[in-house]
């Protein structure tokens, strides 16, 4: 399992992220506290508290992790 911290604090960022991650096959979860949703589910993501970072967990995929990481780079959490 590989994980990344994401910043999805706007509707545009959520829509863009879902569009990108949906291009990859496999199982991807978003985690915020004790809540876990399918990272490809826009409705699931909007049910989360997006004022804080969320964690993307790549559970299973045949894709190269580096390709996924490059694709989601605009959504990665940047420390202040």
URKA-V941089 format. One record per residue. N is the residue number from 0. NEAR is the number of other ideal C-beta (glycine too) atoms within 8 Angstrom. Layout:
N_NEAR ; N_NEAR
//
This chain:
0_5 ; 1_6 ; 2_8 ; 3_11 ; 4_10 ; 5_14 ; 6_10 ; 7_11 ; 8_6 ; 9_6 ; 10_5 ; 11_6 ; 12_11 ; 13_13 ; 14_9 ; 15_10 ; 16_14 ; 17_13 ; 18_8 ; 19_10 ; 20_14 ; 21_7 ; 22_6 ; 23_11 ; 24_5 ; 25_10 ; 26_7 ; 27_14 ; 28_11 ; 29_16 ; 30_9 ; 31_10 ; 32_5 ; 33_3 ; 34_8 ; 35_6 ; 36_11 ; 37_8 ; 38_12 ; 39_7 ; 40_9 ; 41_8 ; 42_6 ; 43_10 ; 44_16 ; 45_8 ; 46_7 ; 47_11 ; 48_6 ; 49_11 ; 50_4 ; 51_6 ; 52_7 ; 53_13 ; 54_11 ; 55_14 ; 56_11 ; 57_14 ; 58_9 ; 59_5 ; 60_12 ; 61_4 ; 62_9 ; 63_5 ; 64_9 ; 65_6 ; 66_9 ; 67_13 ; 68_9 ; 69_7 ; 70_10 ; 71_14 ; 72_7 ; 73_5 ; 74_11 ; 75_10 ; 76_8 ; 77_5 ; 78_3 ; 79_2
//
